[in-house]
Amino acid sequence: MPTFVYMTRCDGCGHCVDICPSDIMHIDKTYRRALNIEPNMCWECYSCVKACPQQAIDCRGYADFAPLGHSVRALREEKKGTISWKIKFRDGREKNFESPIRTTPWGSIKGPAEYAAPRPADFANQELAHEPDALNIEGGLPALRRNQLKQGVV
């Protein structure tokens, strides 16, 4: 669902331009308003929608998400810690969805430097670094043994 800008709401602050990972949000030099210069190249990350303080950016919906003649509004509510989606249909009905921005408390995830460095034996392992710890699976992940492989392991 590529994004588009409501020019009457946009004040040209540039938050969307700064945060867009695909560099397709630009400020029009004549009108000083944001615009998506290449909607087909939109990554659909909605960073611009969430970053816009004026709520001037919406996204176009796909037919499998919502039928023609609707509007989709995504709102980031930092005080509540949620992302809200509001779909308004042609006949006036509305559907609202809400999900948390994070499922863990802020600052609770360790950074890469806080983990122990991998040992040489870890490089021969099928698991990713610290994977069983993060997934909370007792005894580690199920992994293939050499005798389960058809040609063996080199």
Summary of the structure (lengths in Angstrom):
residues: 154
radius of gyration: 22.5
end to end distance: 45.4
largest distance: 68.7
contacts: 310
relative contact order: 0.12
helix: 19%
strand: 21%
